[in-house]
Amino acid sequence: MVLFVIFCPIIAAILIMAGAPARKAALVASVLAFAAALFLLAFFDQSQRDFQHVTSFTISPEWHLSFTTGIDGLSLVMILLATIVTLAAVWFTGTIEKYENAFYACLLFISGGAIGAFASIDLFFFYAFHELALIPTFLLIGIWGSGNRVAAAWKITIYLAIGSFILLLGLILLYQSFPVAARSFDIRALKAAAGLGQISADAQRHVYLLLLIGFGILISLFPFHTWAPEAYASAPAPAAMLHAGVLKKFGLYGLLRLAIPLLPEGTHHWANLLVVLLLGNIIYVGLVTIAQKRLDWMLGYSSVMHMGYIFLGIASATILSTTGAVVLMFAHGLSIALLFALAGELRKQTGTLVFDELGGLGKVMPFASLAFGFGVFAAIGLPGLANFAGEIMIFFGAFKNGWEMAHFHLFQIATVLALWGVVISTVYMLRAYRKTFMGTMSERWKEIADLRPAQRVPVVLVVGGLLCYGFFPQSLVRMVTPVLHSYVTSDRHLTDEERCSHGAVRRPPAMDPEYRNAPQGNGYKVVDK
């Protein structure tokens, strides 16, 4: 079933390129992939922290290279996000005037590449599937985009190509940093070897920095963020939905899947640098977002800004904050996809997204106004929507990271500053909603039609996901927490009983030879059951 979820959109894209009816084939593939993801969700064993539904095909025995796929709680959440956004993007696309088959094929290749990266247990295919998804992104912006689309396509191509190259160097160095006997492309084997201390602390610092820069460029970490707003503003709405909602989460997923479990010393060493950079995302980019005068550019910058919250959860590396980061990744993917979809419909009907030229559209587009309001409220973290659950877990987890310090710790300072980001996002989101749907409506907008019944289906699907996991975030937490507990060791404030109940136990000091040579209280280790 995991293989079906990966290859269903890819095979459909190939059939579309061969001449199959584009829209029908894309819709069928999207619905089937979403149904398969729901099947995996229904039969997922939440008590297990290991990969489930594992399938492996040996490709090169001498290189220990195999095409290995499987899911755990972390990858299942991301696959569910990818299938929901894919279905919404394909359904919302409608008729394309030129090269319709190629357009739908590009969308499905992005979806299949992202799902393949999330489901890959092999390091080689983890990287290869992401590269498969990048190429169609460039084509969608350059051929079907709007505005200064050619410049935007070249800019995103250069930035993401550099980021992918740096990431490739980091992955190669990661592979080489292990002893020859422990080298493998299997992420499970690498994790086991790293747990035995087979990668030195110095090597961890170098590898982590390369991975952070590579993943950071792909995620639009400050100051490598300038490609994202222009690309999203120029991209057709379905492309922006898939890239901002799904593909950008690949870098965050990579940090959680590789950097934290394999390179704990590197994660700790560069944590302060990451905190400074993520505050650039939240504060600086947030202020730049307020200054935007177009809806598409405002949404592009807001997507960059919200990455800072997820980086804060990853940098603090507590169970609570990393779980919140995963929840927010899922929630942000849905909310930003919804907002880009509605912005694309507004651009199609009005021909402009300049705030000063809009206004009062809620009178003629009540359903779109209501749906956009849900997206706005989710983006600003209103309780009852999934974004709120993720953000509040990040804030509490990050603040707790410095709880034992006698003075204000860096993570506590960063949390206080990040809370001001919530105020900033509230300002620009509510202002955008007011300028677009409230106030006096121009005479030329009186003939605009609301969303058609067929267009309302994906909107209801996305809004339903935000509300469902907003009221019941524990359903996501139960899937993710066992995975994170297997390698996030900074739950130092838990009691022994809480550690055991969460799946981690302390090694008794008498059994730990390092404890006798360490300062009192610093020799505890968190190990698997």
N, C-alpha and C positions, 0 to 999 in steps of 0.2 A: 504493500500500500504506500510506503514511503517513496519507492521508485515511481509509482503511478503519479503521485503528487508532483514529483520533479519533472517527469518527462511528458506528462499530459499537455502542458502549455507548449513545450518545446516541439513535440510531434505535431501539434496543431499548427504551430507557426510554420513548420516545414510544409505541411499540407496546404496552407494558405498561399505560401510562395509558389507552390506547384499548380495553383489555380482553383482551390476549393473556395466556396463562398466565404468571404472574409468575416463578416459580422456574425453569421450563424456559427461558423466553426469556432470563432473566438469565444462567443457566449457559451457554447456547449463545453468547451475546454475549461473555461473559468468556473462554470457551475460544477462540473465533475471534480475539479481540483478542490473547490470549496467543500463539496460533499465528502471527499476523501479526507480532508483535514478534520472535518467534524467526526468522521469515523475514528480517526486516530485519537481525537480528544475523548470520545466516548469510551474507548477501550484502553485508555492510558492508565497505567498503574502508578498512582501518585506516591506510593510508599517507596518506590525504587529511585535510587539516585543514578543508577547506571543507564546506559543507552538501551533502548528497546527497539524491536523490529529491525534488528541489525541485518544487513545484507552486504556480502563482500565478494568481489570478483578479482582474482589475482591478475595483474597486468604485467608486472616485471618482478620476478622472484629475486633476481640479484640486487635490485634496488629496494626490495621490500615495499613495492608500490602496489597498492590495491585500490580498486574503486569501492569504498566502504561507506555505507550510509546507515543512518539510524537516528533516533530522536530521544531526547530527554526532555525534562520540563522546560528548559531554556529554549531549545530549538523548536519545540512544539508551539510555544507562544509566538515565536517569530514566524513560523510557517502559517499559523492561523491568521496573523496580521497580513501576511503576503497574499493569502488567498482571498481574504475579505476585500482588500484594496484593489486587487486585480479584477475581481468581479465588478466592483463599483466603477473602476476606470473603464473597463471594456463596455459595460452597460451604458455608461454616461457618454461614450464617444459619439455615437450617432453616425451619420453619413459623412465620409471624407471625400472631398472634391477630387483630389488627385492622389494616385498611387495608394488606393484604399487597402489593397492586399498587403503592401509593404508596411503601411502604418500599423495595422493590427498585428502583423508578424513581429514587428519591433516591440510592441507592448508585451506580447507573449514571451518573447526572448528575455526581456527584462525580468518578467515574473519567474520564468523557469530558472534563470541564472541566480536570482536571489534565493529562491527556495532551495536550489541545489547547494548553494553556499551554506545555508543554515542547516541543511541535513547532512552535510559531508563530515565524516569523521577523519578522512584522510586529508593531510595538510595540502597536498598538491591540488586536489580537486576543490578544496575550500577556496583556494586562490583562483583556480581556473574558472569556476562557475561565476565568480564575481566579475572577472574580465569579460566573460560572455555577456553579462548584463550591461556593461559599460558602453560597448560599441553601439547598440541601438539607441542609447540615450543621446549620443552625439548626433546621430542621424535624425532623430525626431526633432531636435531643436533646430538643426541646420536646414532641414527641408520643410517641415510643417510649422515652424515657429512663427512668431510675430515680432514686430519691432526690429531691433538690430540683431536679428537671429544669427547671422553668420558670425559676427564678432563674439556673440555669447557662446556659440558652438565651439569656436576655436579656443576661447578662454577656458571653458570647462574641460575641453580635450587636453589642453596643456597642463592645467592644474592636476586633474585626476590621473593623467599619465605619469606625471612626476610622483604623485602620491603612491600610485601602484608600483612604480619602480623602487621607491624607497621601501615600501612594504615588502616587496620581493627580496630585496637585500636583507631586510630584517629576518624574514623567514629562513633564508639560506644560512644566515649567521646563527640563527636559533638551532637549525639542524646540525651545523658544524660544531656547536658549543657542547654537544653531548659527546661522551666517549664513543668510540667506534662501535662497540658492542651494544650500546644503548640507542644508537641512531635508528630512527624510524619515521615514516610519514604518518603513522597512526597516532592521532592525538591522545588516545588512551594510553598508549605505550610511553609517549613523551611525558604525560602527566605522572605516570608511575615512576619513571626515571627521575623526574624533577623532585618528586616527593622523597626520594632516597638521597637527595643532595648531589646529584651527578652533574649539575651545572654550577659553576663557581659564581660567587657573588659579583665579581668584577665583570664576568661575561653577561650576567643578568642585567647589569646596569647598561651596558652597551646595546644589548639586543632590545631591551625595553625602550630605550630612547629612539631607536630606529622604528620600532613598531608604533610608538606614540606619534611620531612625526608622520609616518605613512598613513596610519589609520586617521590621524588628526586632520590631514588634508582631505581625505575622503569624507570626513564627517563635517567639515568646515569649522574646525577649531580655530579660534583667534590665534594669530593674525592671518591664517590661511583660509579665510572665509569669503573673500571678495568674489569668488566665482559663483557662489550659490545664489544670491539675490538676483543677479542679472540673468542667470540661466533659468531660474524658475519663472521670472517675469516674461522671458521670451519663449519658453517652452509651451507647447499645447497642453491644455489642462490635464489630460490623462497621463502624459509623460511626467508632469510636475507631481501628480498624485503618486505615481509609482516610485519616482526617485526620492522625493522628500519624505514620503510616507513609509517606504520599505527599504529601498536600496541604500539610503544613507545610514540606516541602522546596522548595515553590515560591519562598519568600523567599530561601532559600540559593541556589537556582538563579538567581534574579534578580540577586543580588549577583555571582555568577560570570559571568553572561551580560552584564550591563549595567555594573555599578559599576566592576569592575576594568578591563575593556578600554576603556571610554569615559571614565572619570574617574580616571586614575591619580594625578593630583595630589591630588584629593579623598580617594582611598583612603589615600595616604600621610599627608595632613594629619590625618585623624581616626583613624589607626591606634591611637594611644595611648588615646583614649577608648574605642574598641571593645575593646581589651585589658582595660581596667578593668571594663567591663560584662560581658564574657564570663567573667571571674573570679568575678563575682557569680553567674552561672549555675552554674559548676562548684563553687565552695566554699560559698557561702551556700545555694543551692538544694540542693546535696548534703547539707548538714547538716540542712536542713529535711526532706529525704527520709528520713533516718535516723529522725526523730521520728514518722513516720507509723505509724498503728496499723491501717490498712486496706490491703489489697492493691491495690485500684483507685486509691486516692490515691497510694500509693507508686509505682505505675507511671506515673501522670500526672506526678508531680514528677521521676521519673527521666528521662522523655522530655525535660523542660525542661532538666535538668542536662546531658544529653549534647549538646544543641545548643551548649554552650559549647566543646566540643572542635572541632566543625566551624567555629565562628566563629574559633577560634584558627588553624586552617589557612587560612581566608580572609584574616584580618587580616595574617598574616605574608607572604602573597603571594609565596611561592617556588613553583617548579615542584613540588617534593616535597610541600610542605604542602598546596597546593591540590589536587593529585592525591589525596592522602590524604583531604582533605575530601570529595571526590566519592565515593571508595570507602566512607567512613564513612556518608555520606548513604544510599547503597544498603544497606549492611549494617544500619544502625540502622532503616531502614524495614522490613526483613524481621524483625529480632529483636523490635521493639516490637509489630509486628502479631501475631507469634506469641504473645507474652505477653498481649496484650489478648484474643486469641481464647480462650486457655485460661482467663483470669480470667473472661470472660463465661460460659463453660461451668460453671465452679465456682459462680458466682452463680446460674445457672439451676437447678443441682441442690441447692445448699445453702441458697440464700436469703440468704447473708451472705458478706462478704469480710473480716470483722474477724479479725485474726490470732489473738486469744485464743480465738475460737470454733472455729477450724480446728485442724488437726494430724492427722498420721498418715494423710492421704489417699492417700499412696503405696501403702498396702496394698490399697486397693480400686480405685485408678486408676493402675496401673503405667505404662501407655503415656503418659497425661497427665503423670505425674511425670517420665518420661524426657524428653518433649518440652519441658516447662517448664525442666528442667535445661539443655537445649541453649540455650534462650532466655536463661537466667540467665548461663551461661558466655559466651555471645556478648556480652551487655551489659557484662560486666566485662572484656572484652577478652582472653579466653583464646586462646592460640595455636592455630591450626587452624580458627578461625572468622573470618569476613570482617571483623568489627569490629576484631580485633587488627591486621590489615594496615593499615586506615585510620588507627587511632590511632597506630601506631608511625611511620608516614610523617608524620603531623601533628607529632608530638613532635620528630622529627629535623629536619624542615623548619623548624619554628618556632625551635628552638634554634640552628640554623645561621644564622638571619636576623641574629643579632648577633655572629657569630663573629669578625668583624674588629675588634670594639671591644676596647679595652684593659681595660675593666671589664665587669661583668655588665650586659648589655643588658636592656631591658624585656622583650623577647620571651623571653630566657633565664630571667628571673625568673618570667614567666608560665608557661613550660613546667614549671619545677620545681614551682610551685604546682598546675598542672594534673595533674601526676603524683600528687599527693596526692588528687586527685579519683578516680583509679583505686582507691585504697585505700578511699575513702568509698563508692564504688559497690559494691565487693566486700562491704563490711560490710552494707549494706542489702539487696543482692540475695540473698546467702547466708542472711541472717537470714529474709528472706521465704520462701525455699525451705524452710528448716528448719521454720518455724512452720506452713507450709501442708501439707507432705507428709511430714515426719518427726515423731517423737515419738509420744505416746499419742493414739489415735483415740477420739473420743467415740462412745458407743453409737448415737447417732442417725445417724451417717454410714455404718453398716455396709451399708445397702441401696443406697448410691450406685453407679452403674454407670460403667465406664470409657468412653472415647470409642468411639462406634460405628465400624465399619469405614469407612463413608462419610465420617465426620468426620476420619479419619486421613489421607485423601488430601491435603487442603490442608496439613496439618501436615507431612507428609513432603515436600511441594513446597517449603515455606519452609525447613525444616531442610536439605534438599538444597541449596538456594541458598546458605545460610550456609556449609555445608561445602565446596561446590564452589569458591566464590570465596574461601574461607578458605585452601584448599590451593593454588589457582591465581589469586591476585589479579592476576597479570600480565595476565590476559585483560581485566580492566577497565582496568588502567593503560595498555595499548597503545591502547585506544580513546580515552581521555581526554587523554593527554599531548600528542598533536599539536595538539589544540584549545587547550590551555592555553599551549603554547609560542608560539602566535601573538600572545599579548598579555601574558603574565606575564614581566616583564623583570628580575626580581630574582635571576636565576641568576648572580650576579656572581662566584661562586667557581668556575665552570667554566673550563676552559682553552679556548683558541680552537678546538682540535680538537673538544672536547666540545660547544661551542656549535654548530659546524657539523653535527655528527652529530645533535644534537637539533633541528635545523631553524632555528637562529638564528645569525647571523654578525655580527661586528663591522664597522662601517664603518671603513675605515682612517683614522687621524687626519689624514693629509694631505688627505683628501677631505671632511673635516668642518670647515667654517669655525668652528663653535662651539667646537671643541676648542682652537683657538689662543687663544681668549679665556677659557677656563675653567681652573680650577686643575688642576694636573697629575693625570691619572688619573681625572678626573670627567667627561670629555667623551665617553665611549663611548656609543654608541646600539645598541640591539638592533633589528634590522629583519628583515622577512621575507626569505626567499630571493629 
